[in-house]
Amino acid sequence: MTASPPPNTPDTPQPPRRRRRLGWLLFGLAGAGAGWIGFWVLLQQVAQPFIERQVSNTLERPVEMGRVTHVSLNRIHFGPTSLPTQPDDADYGIAQAVEVRFTPLKIALQRRLELDITLKDSTAYVEEDENGNWLKIPEFEEGNLPIKIRVTAIRIQQADLDVVKRDAELQPKAPIQLQVDRGALLINGGPDDMEIEQLQGEFLAGGNFEIDGDLSMQGGLNSLKGKLATQLRNINLAEVARILPPLPVEVRQGKASANTVITLNGNPIKLETVPEFDGVARLQSVVVATPLVEPAVTVDYGNVRLQGNVAHLDGWRTRLGEDIPINIGGSLSATDVQANQVRVNLKPTAVNALLKTFEFEKLLPVPVAGAIALQAALAGPLDQPVVVGRVTNACPENSEPPRQRSQPQNRVCELRVDRLPVAGLLVDFKADVFAQRLQVERVQIQPRAGGTIVAKGIASLKGEKPVGILNAAFADLPANALLATYGILLPLQAGQIAGQARAVVPLNDWQNLKATVSTQVLGGTVDIGNIELTDKQWAGTMIAQNLKIPAPLPADRANARLRIAGRLDRFSLDTITVNGQASATLAQGQVTVPRLALRQNQFSAQVEAQNAGVKAIASQFLPAQFADIPIGTLNGRLAIAGQLRGAQLPDLVGQGAMTLGLAGGAATVQGIRLKDNQLTAQARAQNLQLAQATRLIPAKLPINATELGVASAAIAVQTNLAPLLKGNIAALLGQTTLQINAAIANLSGGQATAQATLQGGQWRATATGQTIDPTRLLPQLPDTLAQPVAGQFAFSGVVPKQLTLNSLTAQGRGNVQLATGRVALPALELKQGRLVARAQPQNLALRPFHPLLRGQLAGDVQVAVPLQNVTALTASGQVSLNQGVSVVTNPLAIAFRWGNERLTLDRLQARDQLAVQGFIDVHLAQILRGAIGPDMIAQMNLDVDARQLPLQQGVQELQQFIAPLPEATEQVALAGSVGFVGNIQST
C-alpha cells in the first residue's frame, strides 16, 4: 500500500523567495563585514595618524600614538602611546592606554571636533632645562582645517610622575616622585580659561595632596595665573624642597600639612613670582640647616600662618642639634623684604654643650667653659638673607641662684678660655647666608684679671679655599696675672701689655694660618710672627726690642730673637721650648746671651758680660753711706744650665768665671750654682787696695789710709737671692752664709790675717796682726808709741734690719801685745755707732813711753769711742803705777774719768806721799798733733796733799821735761824734800 502525502504538501516546487532573502542577508552581512573591515582599516590608516598629527601639532612636539584598540560612536581607544625625548628636551611620557572622546553631533552640526583625552597608567618625566625653563605649554590652537579641532580636556588615571630640578651648578637633583590617582585639566575657553579638577595623588616619599582651582596662561609658565585650593597631608618637606626656589636653609627631613588657597601670578618655581598663600600649615619634625653652621635645627612642631606673601611663625618648638632649645619666631616673605623679621634666641647654654653640638670639641686648640646667650634676627630678601646677631656671656638657667638676698639677681657668670677667666664677652656678627660670608663686626672681651680685648673679623666660607681674617687689639692686660693663670709666676713685675694681632686662617686647613702679634710691653715692643700650627703644637718667632727690665737694676734696651713653641692643649711653662739669642745694656756695659735654649723647664745659656758697672747696680741695693764703694766693672763668660721654677729663681749650674774690678784689684767669681733660690759661689780677690775702702770710713776718723796695705781673700758664699730682687739687703744678709779668709800685707808696716763667717744673720770674725806700727796708721800719736804691736781680736754680731753704721752691733774681745807688755781687751761692744771697750793693761812697762815714767802699768779702764767722731772719746777706770811717777816714789793708784776734753781725777793716791783730787782741761787737738807741753793745759783745779817729795829731783825733771826754770834757780843748791797741801789752779 502506498502512503499519501500530507494534504498541504505541494506536488510541485515553490518560487525561490526565501533564498533571495537569505542571499540579501548574506550579502548584507558580507557587505557590513566588508564595510566594518574597511572602516577599521580606515581608522588605522587615517584616524590614528590624523589624531597623532593633531596632538603633535597641539603639543608642538612629536607624539607616537598607539594603535587603535577600540572604537565607538563617541570615543576611540589607543594602545601604548609615547611622547619621546628630543635632542633639546629630556621630558618624556608614556601612557599604556589613551582614550579620546568626542561628540559626533558637534562634528555634524558645528563642524567642530573637541577631544577629551584620558591618559591611563601613564609614566612621565619632567626636567628643568639648563636655561631654567620647564614644560613648553602649547597654545592649543584650533587650526585652519574645515573641521575645527581642539583639545578640551586632559584627564589622568593612575600616573607616575618624576620632576627634576637643577642645582646651582646646573646638575640635575634627585627626582621628586609623585603618583597621581586621578585628576583633570579642563580647557574651557582656551589657555586663558582652564580648570584643575580633583587632582589627587601621593608623594612616594610620603604624604598626599588634593588640588582644585582655576588657571589662566598665555605664553608659558611666566604668564601662569590662577587660584588653587590645596590640601597637603604629611608631605615630606625634604622631597618637596628640591623643586622650590633657592632657600636660605637646607631642608633635610620633616613633614608638613597645609590647607591653603594658592594665588598664582607667574612661574611658581621662581622666587620673584612665588605664589601667595592664604591658610594654615603645620610642621612636624622638620630638620633644616644652613651652609654657615652645623648642626641642623630641628622644629619638633610649629604652625605657619600664611597671609598672602607673608608667613608668620607661631608656637615653634625648636632645638639646635640634639638637645639645645632655641626660640624662633617672626615672619618670612619671598617678596616683601620688610616682612622678613625672623627672630632667633638661644637661652643661656653651656659652651661645652654647644661645642659638642657643633662638633668643635676637637677643633678648638684650648678648652672653653661657661655659658653664652644669643639673640639674632634674619632680614633681607630670601635669595640674599642676612643674619644679624649678638653673643654674650650669661648664667646657665640651671645654675644655683645667689645664696644671699643682698646679692644682685642679674649675676655675671664668667667664661673660662683654657685657664683664663673671662668676665665679659660681647660679639656682634652679620652673616650673609647665600654668599656664605660671616662678618664679625665687634668682639669685646674683658678678662677677669683686667684689660680689654677688641676684635673684628670676616670669614668667607664659599669656594674651595674658605678663609677667615681676624684683626684684634688689646690694652691694659696685666702680664703677671695672665701668666700666673698658667702657672708662670714671674719674679718681677712685667706691667701691662697692649698691642695688635692679625690672623688669616684657611678654614679648611686652619693649621696653615698666617698670624702676627705686635705688643707694647715694658717700654718696648714684642713682635711674634711666622706662627705655625699643627695638630697639637704651635710655634712662632718672637722679636723683642728695647725692653726695660722690670728690676731695680740700671738696665735697659733688652733685645731678643727667640723661636718659641708649645702645645695647644696645655699652655704651661713645662711645655714651652725656646731657642735663640738675647742681649741687654746693663750699667753702661753689655750682657749678651748668644745661645739660649729651653725645653721641659730645662734651660742652658751662654752668658757674656762686658764692662758692666757693678757699682751702679750695687747702689740700687746698698745704703747711702755705701754709695762710694770702690767697685769696678764686671767681665767674663759663663755657661749655665738649670731648671726653671715658676716665680722662683731658676736652679742652675755655671761653668766659667766672672771677674769684678774691686778696690784697685780684682775679684774672680766661679763655681756658681743656684738651686731653690740659693746661690753658692766661690770668689778669690787679689791686690785689693784697702786705702780705697776709706771712702766708706767716716771722714773724721784720723787715719793714714796709705798704711792700710794690700789685701787678698778667699770667699765662699751661699745666699737666697729672692730678697735681693726685692731690694731687702737686711733680709739678704740674714739668709746668707759667708766664709772669708783674708790676708793683709803692708798694714802699717806689718801684716794681718782675718777670718769671718756669716750665717743666719749672725756674724763672727777673728783677726790677728803682727809688727804693726800704730804711729804710721795714726801719725798723730807720739813717737814714743812707734813700736811693733801685735794683737788678736774676736768679734760677733747680728745683721741689723737696716744696714747703717748706727745700726751695727758687735761684741768681742781682744789682746794687744806691745813690746813693753800686754793690754787685754776682755770686752768689746759696738752699739749705736759707738765702740765700747774694756782695757786692762797688764805689766805694761812705762819707761819706753816717757823718761818720767817707770815701772809697770796695770788697771781696768772703760773706753767709749764714737766712730764718726773719735775726739768725743770718753773713758773711766782705775790704773796703777807700781813705781810711781817722777818725784812720787810710792806706787800710784789713780781713779779717773775722761770726757769733753776734761780729765777728772776722782782719786790719785800714792800711799801717804801724794793725794790729788780735781780736774784738768786740755787741748785734745794739740795732743793728737803730738804737741805735748804746758800749753796743752787749758785750765785745772786740783786739791793736792803732797809730802816728802825729793826737791832736787823735782827741779831737774821740771827743768828737763816740762818747762825751763829762771836762771836764778840754777845758782841755788836745792836738797831735801818738800811737801804741799793746798789747791792748784790755772786758766
Buried (B, 14 or more C-beta within 10 A) or exposed (E): EEEEEEEEEEEEEEEEEEEEEEEEEEEEEEEEEEEEEEEEEEBEEEBBEBBBEBBBBBBEBEBEBBEBEEBEEEEBBBBBBBBEBEEEBBBBBBBBBBBBBBBEEBBEEEEBBBBBBBBBBBBBBBBBBEEEEBEEBBEBBBEEEEEBBBBBBBBBBBBBBBBBBBEEEEEEBEBBBBBBBBBBBBBEEBBEEBBBBEBBBBBBBBBBBBBBBBBBBEEBBEBBBBBBBBBBBBBBBBBBBBBBBEBBBEBBBBBBBBBBBBBBBBBBBEBEBBBBBBBBBBBBEBBBBBBBBEBBBBBBEBEBBBBBBBBBBEEBBBBBBEEBEBEBBBBBBBBEBEBBBBBBBBBBBBBBBBBBBBEEEEEBBEBBBBBBBBBBBBBBBBBEBBBBBBBBBBBBEEEEEEEEEEEEEEEEBBBBBBBBBBBBBBBBBBBBBBBBBBBBEEBBBBBBBEBBBBBBBBBBBEEEEBBBBBBBBBBEBBBBBBBBBBEBEEBBEBBBBBBBBBBEBBBEEEEEBBBBBBBBBBBBBBBBEEBBBEEEBBBBBBBBEEBBBBBBBBBBBBBBBBEBBBBBBBBBBBBBBBBBBBBBBBBEBBBBBEBBBBBEBBBBBBBBBBBBBBBBBBBEBBBEBBEBBBBBBBBBBBEBBBBBBBBEBBBBBBEBBBBBBBBBBBBBBBBBBBBEBBBBBBBBBBEBBBBBBBBEBBEEBBBBBBBBBBBBBBBBBBBBBBBBBBEBBBBBBBBBBBBBEBBBEBBBBBBBEBBBBBBEBEBBBBBBBBBBBBBBBBBBBBEBBBBBBBBBBBBBBBBBEEBEBBBBBBBBBBBBBBEBBBBBBEBBBBBEBBBBBBBBBEEBBBBBBBEBBBBBBBBBBBBBBBBBEBEBBBBBBBBBBBBBBBBBBBBBBBBBBBEEBBBBBEEBBBBEBBBBBBBBBBBBEBBBEBEBEEEBBBEBBBEBBBBBBBBBBBBBBBEEEEEEEEEEEEEEEEEEBBEEEEEEEEE
